[in-house]
Amino acid sequence: MVVIAIGAVLDTQPVSANEDSGHHEYPHSHFALFVGAGFERAKDGHQEEGSALGLEYEYQFEEKWGVGVDVERLFGNGTHRSSVAVLPVSYHATENWRLFAGPGFEFSETGDKFLGRIGVAYELPLRNGWSVSPEILVDFIEDGANTIVIGIALGRGFDF
């Protein structure tokens, strides 16, 4: 029942290249819910894995360029939990491929740390401004740890 309701709302048929989805009109804002799995390797070799849940916002001010904010909560398989906030700059290499990078912070029980993030997403436009995007993110944390997050974002574009 829930799947049918979500499908009806999203009308999940892919949009053809010739069909106007309204997705790439400018200015353009995009808001998404991100769900993924994270793998962190500390400088001492200790590894943790867990899940990630977050929100993404991008303001695409030109055909190829956008700026945004990402916030995530990372849940480790042990006691490690952290929150991440990043201010990425995005480059839309093609209609579907997006590369992004930016500074941010990790907030955790062990202290706040600066990080740099790079990532790639492949956006699949759906009907009515909706999209789904597989994403790979890599965070380079100040203390030498690295986190890789692989997930999917479900979002909607709108004019703002």
DRENDO-1510 file (C-alpha; in Angstrom, 1 decimal, always signed):
<recs>
REC; n; res; u; v; w
REC; 1; MET; +0.0; +0.0; +0.0 .
REC; 2; VAL; +2.8; +2.4; +0.9 .
REC; 3; VAL; +4.7; +1.6; -2.2 .
REC; 4; ILE; +1.6; +2.2; -4.4 .
REC; 5; ALA; +1.1; +5.6; -2.7 .
REC; 6; ILE; +4.7; +6.6; -3.1 .
REC; 7; GLY; +4.6; +5.5; -6.8 .
REC; 8; ALA; +1.5; +7.6; -7.4 .
REC; 9; VAL; +3.0; +10.7; -5.8 .
REC; 10; LEU; +6.3; +10.4; -7.7 .
REC; 11; ASP; +4.9; +8.9; -10.9 .
REC; 12; THR; +8.3; +7.2; -11.2 .
REC; 13; GLN; +8.6; +6.8; -14.9 .
REC; 14; PRO; +11.9; +8.3; -16.2 .
REC; 15; VAL; +11.7; +11.5; -18.1 .
REC; 16; SER; +12.9; +11.3; -21.7 .
REC; 17; ALA; +15.6; +13.8; -22.9 .
REC; 18; ASN; +13.0; +15.5; -25.1 .
REC; 19; GLU; +10.3; +15.8; -22.4 .
REC; 20; ASP; +10.3; +19.1; -20.4 .
REC; 21; SER; +10.4; +18.1; -16.7 .
REC; 22; GLY; +11.1; +21.7; -15.6 .
REC; 23; HIS; +14.1; +20.3; -13.8 .
REC; 24; HIS; +16.8; +22.4; -15.5 .
REC; 25; GLU; +15.3; +25.9; -15.5 .
REC; 26; TYR; +17.2; +28.6; -13.7 .
REC; 27; PRO; +17.3; +29.7; -10.9 .
REC; 28; HIS; +16.7; +26.2; -9.6 .
REC; 29; SER; +16.6; +24.7; -6.1 .
REC; 30; HIS; +16.8; +21.0; -5.3 .
REC; 31; PHE; +16.0; +19.5; -1.9 .
REC; 32; ALA; +16.7; +15.8; -1.2 .
REC; 33; LEU; +16.6; +13.1; +1.5 .
REC; 34; PHE; +19.8; +11.0; +1.6 .
REC; 35; VAL; +20.0; +7.5; +2.9 .
REC; 36; GLY; +23.3; +5.5; +2.8 .
REC; 37; ALA; +26.0; +3.4; +4.4 .
REC; 38; GLY; +29.2; +4.8; +5.7 .
REC; 39; PHE; +32.7; +3.3; +6.2 .
REC; 40; GLU; +35.2; +5.1; +8.3 .
REC; 41; ARG; +38.9; +4.3; +8.6 .
REC; 42; ALA; +40.7; +6.0; +11.4 .
REC; 43; LYS; +44.3; +7.1; +11.2 .
REC; 44; ASP; +45.3; +4.2; +13.6 .
REC; 45; GLY; +43.6; +1.7; +11.2 .
REC; 46; HIS; +40.5; +1.2; +13.3 .
REC; 47; GLN; +37.4; +0.8; +11.0 .
REC; 48; GLU; +33.8; +1.5; +11.7 .
REC; 49; GLU; +30.7; +1.1; +9.5 .
REC; 50; GLY; +27.2; +2.2; +9.9 .
REC; 51; SER; +24.3; +4.1; +8.3 .
REC; 52; ALA; +23.8; +7.7; +7.2 .
REC; 53; LEU; +20.7; +9.8; +7.1 .
REC; 54; GLY; +20.7; +13.3; +5.8 .
REC; 55; LEU; +19.2; +16.3; +4.0 .
REC; 56; GLU; +20.7; +18.0; +0.9 .
REC; 57; TYR; +19.9; +21.4; -0.6 .
REC; 58; GLU; +21.4; +22.9; -3.8 .
REC; 59; TYR; +20.8; +26.2; -5.4 .
REC; 60; GLN; +21.9; +25.8; -9.1 .
REC; 61; PHE; +22.6; +29.4; -10.2 .
REC; 62; GLU; +23.9; +28.5; -13.6 .
REC; 63; GLU; +23.5; +25.6; -16.0 .
REC; 64; LYS; +26.8; +24.0; -14.8 .
REC; 65; TRP; +27.2; +25.4; -11.2 .
REC; 66; GLY; +25.5; +25.2; -7.9 .
REC; 67; VAL; +26.1; +25.8; -4.2 .
REC; 68; GLY; +24.4; +24.1; -1.3 .
REC; 69; VAL; +24.4; +22.7; +2.2 .
REC; 70; ASP; +24.4; +19.0; +3.3 .
REC; 71; VAL; +23.7; +17.8; +6.8 .
REC; 72; GLU; +23.9; +14.1; +7.8 .
REC; 73; ARG; +23.7; +12.0; +10.9 .
REC; 74; LEU; +26.1; +9.0; +10.9 .
REC; 75; PHE; +25.2; +6.0; +13.1 .
REC; 76; GLY; +28.1; +3.6; +13.8 .
REC; 77; ASN; +27.9; -0.1; +14.5 .
REC; 78; GLY; +29.5; +0.6; +17.9 .
REC; 79; THR; +29.1; +3.7; +20.0 .
REC; 80; HIS; +30.5; +6.1; +17.4 .
REC; 81; ARG; +27.9; +8.6; +16.2 .
REC; 82; SER; +28.5; +11.9; +14.5 .
REC; 83; SER; +26.8; +14.6; +12.6 .
REC; 84; VAL; +28.3; +16.3; +9.5 .
REC; 85; ALA; +27.6; +19.6; +7.9 .
REC; 86; VAL; +29.1; +20.5; +4.5 .
REC; 87; LEU; +28.9; +23.5; +2.2 .
REC; 88; PRO; +29.5; +21.9; -1.3 .
REC; 89; VAL; +30.1; +23.6; -4.6 .
REC; 90; SER; +28.6; +21.5; -7.4 .
REC; 91; TYR; +29.7; +21.2; -11.1 .
REC; 92; HIS; +27.0; +19.6; -13.3 .
REC; 93; ALA; +29.3; +18.0; -15.9 .
REC; 94; THR; +26.4; +16.7; -17.9 .
REC; 95; GLU; +22.6; +16.6; -17.5 .
REC; 96; ASN; +23.0; +13.6; -15.2 .
REC; 97; TRP; +26.5; +13.7; -13.7 .
REC; 98; ARG; +27.2; +16.1; -10.8 .
REC; 99; LEU; +30.7; +16.5; -9.1 .
REC; 100; PHE; +30.9; +18.3; -5.9 .
REC; 101; ALA; +33.4; +19.3; -3.2 .
REC; 102; GLY; +33.4; +21.5; -0.1 .
REC; 103; PRO; +34.5; +22.2; +3.4 .
REC; 104; GLY; +32.6; +21.0; +6.5 .
REC; 105; PHE; +32.7; +19.9; +10.1 .
REC; 106; GLU; +32.1; +16.6; +11.9 .
REC; 107; PHE; +30.5; +16.9; +15.3 .
REC; 108; SER; +31.0; +13.9; +17.6 .
REC; 109; GLU; +31.5; +12.9; +21.2 .
REC; 110; THR; +35.3; +13.0; +20.7 .
REC; 111; GLY; +35.2; +16.6; +19.5 .
REC; 112; ASP; +34.5; +18.7; +16.5 .
REC; 113; LYS; +36.8; +18.3; +13.4 .
REC; 114; PHE; +37.2; +20.1; +10.1 .
REC; 115; LEU; +36.7; +18.0; +7.0 .
REC; 116; GLY; +36.8; +18.3; +3.2 .
REC; 117; ARG; +34.3; +16.4; +1.1 .
REC; 118; ILE; +34.4; +15.3; -2.5 .
REC; 119; GLY; +31.6; +13.4; -4.2 .
REC; 120; VAL; +29.9; +12.3; -7.4 .
REC; 121; ALA; +26.2; +11.8; -8.1 .
REC; 122; TYR; +24.2; +10.5; -11.1 .
REC; 123; GLU; +20.8; +12.1; -11.2 .
REC; 124; LEU; +17.9; +10.3; -12.7 .
REC; 125; PRO; +15.1; +12.7; -13.4 .
REC; 126; LEU; +11.6; +11.5; -12.7 .
REC; 127; ARG; +8.3; +13.2; -13.4 .
REC; 128; ASN; +7.0; +16.3; -11.7 .
REC; 129; GLY; +10.5; +17.6; -10.8 .
REC; 130; TRP; +11.4; +14.5; -8.7 .
REC; 131; SER; +14.7; +12.8; -9.0 .
REC; 132; VAL; +16.7; +9.9; -7.6 .
REC; 133; SER; +20.5; +10.0; -7.4 .
REC; 134; PRO; +23.0; +7.3; -6.4 .
REC; 135; GLU; +25.9; +9.1; -4.7 .
REC; 136; ILE; +29.4; +8.4; -3.5 .
REC; 137; LEU; +30.9; +10.8; -0.9 .
REC; 138; VAL; +34.4; +10.8; +0.6 .
REC; 139; ASP; +35.2; +12.9; +3.7 .
REC; 140; PHE; +38.8; +13.6; +4.6 .
REC; 141; ILE; +38.7; +14.4; +8.3 .
REC; 142; GLU; +41.2; +16.6; +10.1 .
REC; 143; ASP; +42.5; +13.9; +12.4 .
REC; 144; GLY; +43.5; +11.7; +9.5 .
REC; 145; ALA; +40.4; +9.6; +9.3 .
REC; 146; ASN; +38.6; +9.0; +6.0 .
REC; 147; THR; +34.9; +8.2; +5.6 .
REC; 148; ILE; +33.3; +6.8; +2.5 .
REC; 149; VAL; +29.5; +7.1; +2.2 .
REC; 150; ILE; +27.5; +5.3; -0.5 .
REC; 151; GLY; +23.8; +6.0; -0.8 .
REC; 152; ILE; +20.9; +7.3; -2.7 .
REC; 153; ALA; +19.1; +10.7; -2.6 .
REC; 154; LEU; +15.4; +11.2; -3.4 .
REC; 155; GLY; +14.7; +14.8; -4.1 .
REC; 156; ARG; +12.6; +17.4; -5.8 .
REC; 157; GLY; +13.5; +20.4; -7.8 .
REC; 158; PHE; +11.6; +23.7; -7.6 .
REC; 159; ASP; +12.0; +27.3; -8.5 .
REC; 160; PHE; +12.9; +29.6; -5.6 .
</recs>
